[in-house]
């Protein structure tokens, strides 16, 4: 018994990763199998392993608390991030089974999905430069392989996949350069060590931060580098699109949050120059994403633009912190709120719109025209999910709390611009929401719209997310009107500014 306890202490907090590696080992034995029965059993095995990994992460933290050494750091932030990525992988698993269960490469796709999740978990808990770089490089390579396999039957898609993932390769090269600059300037191998050194303001460290900023900016295909992303989204297989949205992009956002500990050091000094750059970049991402969605009539492009716009919210959080409007703790909670809202809204929207495209063989906003009249249940669920985006109106609260109404016009140029950006983003967000909702409940142009068929799984799936959104909205409303819930600590939702 003592021996098992000793082993448990040695492998902590890698238990969930070990579970996933065992599943990969089992899957490898059946990689070329074409038996439907075996595929179903392996699908169930992978699903169970993801669920176990999800709860093991939580249990480890509750039982053992924070774990930190020269290689890894495992605390409450890492637990939340790990749970988000595992939950995302569970949803992707359902999408893969729904659309690719008859694919001859189905088991290989399961192996790649599980291994990419392993890489994500390593990225989250790593603090050593070499471990972060290795995990991130393997993650990009695995996603490239998975997207390529999912698109094998898509005509002439290869050039667009290569063009897309050349950006990923450039990110890896820039990361290697950034880590080299950090190590050359400080001889340190993790970000926390650099913060404790007296030469943190060494020009090489600052240059490394610039390199990392450029790497992540183009990794996330933020404006004006969105070309390869939009081309691939327009032509790609629907599940490959989901892999990029719910695995590739979130991993980049988590790396951004990991590196932001160094950016925060300089931003806390209220340096005008980096704050101004952040604000301009935020403005471009939010406005360009929303206006791009308004200009196009392709459902794929509309959702792709809106996804990029949501990504810009993370830059908005950093910008608000740089100008002193919110604290670092509040910025972290805003980040988690944004990524949760992104997942809870885009996942069911992706599944509904992919099903409509499959039924109508059309990628046009007119394909959803009258959907709410022909299928009221799905229409109501879509309205609930789209209205969840109204949650971003919460961004107005920090400004109202930070400034008195009497002193509103004396808030300063940067903060005034920040407030204008938030209001403009809200206006464009709501324009896109009401444009799509209006189209959903508009009178159908042709009777062929009635041919859209939704599976029972899709009904259950959209209902699940709508139910979660409604519960979250009710709880937030109760907190707003100062009704305390005895079984729930609302200090997380309220944010301590």
N, C-alpha and C positions, 0 to 999 in steps of 0.2 A: 504493500500500500504506500509506504514511504517512497518507494522507487517511482511509482506512478505520479505521486505529488511532486517529486523532484523533476521528473520529465515535464510535467505541466508548467512548472515555474520556468524551466529553460526555454520552452517554446512560446511562452506568453510574449506578445499578443498575436502570435501567428496561427492560432488554432483554426480560425475561419479560412485562412489561406491554405493550410494543410488539408482541410476538408475538400476544398476545391481542387487541389492537386491530385488527391486520391480519385476524384471523379474523372479528371482528365486522363489519368492512368487507365481507368476502367473503359472510358470511351475509346481510347486508342486501340483496344483489342477488337472493337467492332466498327472501325472507321470505314471499311469497305462493304459492310453488310447492307443489304437492300430489303431485309425483312421488315414489314410494317409492324409486326408485333414487337420486334427488338427495338425499333425506333420509338414506339410508344413507351416501352419500359425505360429506355434511356432518357427520354424526355421527362418522365416522372422522376427519374434519379437526379437529373440536373436541377429540376424544380425544387425537390426536397433539399438538395445540397445548398442551394441559394437561400432557402428559408432558414436552414440550420446556421449558415454563415451569418445571416442577419441577426438572429437572436444570440448567437455565441458572442458576437462583438459587444452587444449590450451587456450580457452576463459577465463577460471578462471585466468590463469597466466597473460594473457595480460591485463585483467581488474583490477585485485587486486594485482598483483606482488607476491613477496615472502611472504610465510606464515610460521611462526615458533613459536613453543611453547615447553613445556616440553615433549609432546608426539610425535609430528610430525615435519617434515621439508619439505616444498614444494617450490622448486625453479626450475630454468631452467633445471638442471640435472634431477630432478625427473620428470619433464614434458616429457623430451626426453625418459627416461626409461619407463615411463607409456605408451607413444605412441608406443614404440617398442613392448611391451608386448601385448597391445590391438591389434595391427596389426598382431602379431603372432597368437593370439586367433581367429581373423577373418579368417585367412588362415586355421587354424585347423578346424574351423566350416565348411568350404567348404569340407575339406577332410572327415570329419565325415559324412556329408550328401551324399557325392559321394559314399562312400563304406559301410555305415551303415544305410542308410535311411530306410531299411526294417527290421532293428534289433528291436526286441521287447522291448529292453531297450534304444531305441533312445532318448526318452525324459529324462530319467535318466542321460544319457551321457551328454545331453545339460545342465542339472542342475549342474553336476560335473564340466564341463568345465567353466561355468559361475562362480561358487563358487571358483574354483582354480584361476581364473583371479582376483576375489575380494581379495583373499589372497595375490596374487602377488602385487596388488596395495597397500595393507597395508604394505607389506614388503618394498616397494620402499619409501613410505612417512614416515615410522616409524623411530624414533630416540631413543625411550625408549626400554630398553633391554627386558622387559616383553612383550611389543607389538610385537617386532621383533620375539621373541621366539615363542609366541602363533601363529602368522601368518604363520611362517615357518613350525611349526609342523602341523597345519591344512592343509597347502599346500601339504606337503609330503603325509599325509593321504589321501587327495582328489585325488592326482595323482595315488596313489596305488589302490584306488577304481576304478578309471577310466580305468587304464591299465588292471585290473582284469576283468572288464566287457567287454572290447573290445576283450579280449582273451578267452572268455568263450567257444568258439567253437574250440579253438586250442588244439590239443591232447597233454596231459601230459606237459603243460606249467607251471602249478602251482608252482612246486619246483623252477623253474628259476625266477619266479616273486618274490617269497618269498626271495630267495637268494639276488636278486637285491635290494629289499627294506629293507632288514636287514641293508644295508649300510646307507639308509636314516634314520633308527631308531638310528643307531650309531651316525650319524651326529647330531641328535636332542639331544642325551645324552651328546655329547661333547660340543655342544652349551650351554647347561644348565651349564656344568662344567665351561666353559669359562666365561659366564656371572657371575657366582658365584664368580670366582676368581677376576673379575673386581670389583664387588660390595664389596667383602671382603677387597680388598686392598685400594679402594678409596671412598667407600660409594656413588659412582656416578651411575646414571641409564642410561646414554647415552654416546656415544663415544666423542662427542664434549666437554663435561664437563671434561672428563679424560685428554684431551689435555691441558686444562687450569690449571691443578693441578701441584703442584711442585713435587709430588711423582709419576709422570708418569713412571719413570724408576724403580719403585718398582718391585722386583723380581716376585711378584704375577701377576702384569700386564704383564710382559714379558712371564710368564708361560701361562697366558690366551691367549696371541697372538699365542703362539706355539700350544695350543689346538685348536684354531680356524683354524690355518693353516692346521693342520692334518685333522680336520673335513671337510673342504672344499676340500682338495686334494682328499680324498677318496669319497666324495660326487660326485665329477666330474669324478670319475673312471679314474684318470690319472695314467700313468704307474708307478709301475707294478700292479696296482689294477684293471685292466680293465677286468678281467675274467668274473664276473657276467654280466657286461654290454655286452660283446661280445656274451655270450651264449644267453642272452635274445634277442638281436638284430637279431641273426641268426634264431630264432624260432618264434618270436612274430608276431602278426597281424600287417599289414602295418600301420594302423592308430595309434596303440599303440606306434609304433616306432616313428611316427611323434610327438606324445604327449611328449615323452621323449626328442626328439631333440629340439623341438621348444617351450617347456614350462618348463620341468623339468631342463634341463641344463641352459637355460638363467636365470632362477630364481637364481640358484647357482652362476652364474657369477655376477649377480646384488648384491647379498649378499657379494661376494668378493670385489666388488667395494665399497660397503658401509663400510666394515671393513678396507679397505686399507688406510683410513684416519689416522688410528693409525700406520699401518706399515710405512706409508710415513714419519712419525716423526722420526723414527729410520733410515730409508733409506737416508733421507736428510743429515744425519751426515757422509755419505760415509763410513759407517762401512764395512770393507772388508768381515767379516765373513758372515753376512746375504746376502750380494751381491753374494758371491761365491756360497752359497746354492741355491739362486734363479737361477743363471746362469746354474748350473749343472742340476737342475730340469727342466729348460726350454729346455736345450739340449736333455734330455731324452724324454720329451713329444713330441717335434717337430720331432726328428729323428725317434723315435720308432713308432710314428703314421704313418709317411710316408713310412718307410720301411715295416711296417706291411701291409699297403695297397698294396705295390709292390709284396709282397710274396704270397698274396692270390688271388684266381680266383673267389671268391664269390662276387657278386655285393653288397650284404648287408654288408659283412665284409669290403670291400673296402671303401664304403661310411662311415661306422662306424668308421674305423681307421682314415679316413681323417677328420671326425668331431672332434675326440679327438685331432688331430693335430691342428686344428683351435682353439680349446680351449686353447692349449698351447701358442697361440699368446698373450693372456692376461697376462700370466706370463712373456713373452718376453717384453711386455710394462713396467711392473713393474721393470724388470731387467735393462732395458735401463734407467729408471728413477733413479734406485739405483746407477748407475755408472756415473750419471750426463750427459748422452748423450742427454736426452730430459727433458723438464720441467714438472711440475705436470699438467699444463694446456694441454700441448701437449700429455701427457700420457692419460688424460681423453678423448681427441678427437681421439686418436688412438684406445682406447677401443670402442668408439661408431662407428668408422669406421669399426672395425673388426666385431662387432656384426651385423652391417648392411650388410656387405659383406657376412657374414655367412648366414643370413636369405635370402638375395636376390639370393643366389646361391643354397643353399641346398633345399629350398622349391620347386622350379620347378624341380630340379634333382630328388628329392624324388618322386614327382608325376609321372614323366616320367618313372623312373625305376620300380616303383610299378605297373604301367600299363603294362609294358613289362613283368614283372614277372607273373602278372595275366593272360596275354595272352599266354605266352609260358610255364607256370607252371615250370619254371626253374630259379634257382638262380645261374647263371654262367655268366662270362663275355662274353662267346660265344653267349649268348642270345641277345646281342646288336650288334653282328657282322653284318656289312653291313646295319645297320639301316639308315645311312646317304645316302646310295645309293637307298634304297627302299622308303624312305620318306625324301626327301631332305629338306623339310620345318622344320621338327622336328630336323633333323641332323644339320642344320645351327643354329637353336636356341640353341641346346646343345653346339655347339662349342662356341657361344657367351657367354653362361653362364660359361663354363669352363674357357675361357680366361679371365673372370672377376677376377679370382684368381690371375692373373698377377698383380693385384692391390697391392699385398703385396710387390712388388718390391720397393714400396715407403719407405720401412724400410731402404733401403740403403741411402736415402737422409740425415737422421740425422747424420750418420757417416761422410758423405762427407762434411757436414756443420760444424760438430764439430771439425774435424781434417783437417789441411792443407795437401795437397798432399806431400809436402816436409817433414812434420813431421809424416807421416803415420806410419812409423816403430817405432816411439817413443810414441805410444799412450798408452802404459801400458798393462800389462798382461791381466787384466780382460776385458778391452775394446777390445783388440785384439781377445780374445776368443769369446766375444759377436759378433763381426763382422764375425768371422768364422761360428758361429752358424746361423746367418742370411743368409749367402751365402749358407751353407749346406741345410737349410730349403728351400731356393729358388730352388736349384737344384732338390731336391726330390719332391717338389711341381710340378715343370714343368715335371719331369719324369712321375709322375702319370697323369698329364693332358694329355700329348701326348700319353701315353699308351692307355688311354680310347678313345681319339679322333681317334687314329690309328685304334682301334677296331671298332669304329662306321663307318668308311669309308672303312674298309677292305671288300674284295669281300665276299659275303654271302656264307657260307659253304653248307647250305641246303635251299631249296625253302620254307620251313615251316616258315622262318622268315617273309615272306610276310603276315602271318596271324595276325600280330600285328595291332590292330585297335586302333586309338586314337579318343577320343570324341571331340566335338566342344569346350567344356569347357577347355580341356587340350590345344588345339591349342591357345585359347584366353589367357589362364593362362601363358603359356611359352612365348607367344608374348609380354605380358605385362611386364614380368621381363626382357626380352631381350631388349625391348624398353627403360626401365629405365637404364639398364646397358650401353647401347649405349649413351644415353644422358649424364650420369655421366662421361663416358670416354671422350666424346667430350668436355665437360666443363672443365675437368681436363687438357686436352691437350691444350685448349685455355689459361688456366692459366699458364701452363708451358712455353708457348711461349710469355707470358706477354701481352696477349690480355685481357683487362678489360671488364667485362660484366656489363653494367650500372645498370641492375635491380637485380643483385645478388652480395652479399658480399662474396668474395672469401677468406677472411681472415681465415674462418673456415677451408677451404680445404687446404690452404697454410701452416697452423700451424706456430705459432710464436715461433721458437726455441730460 
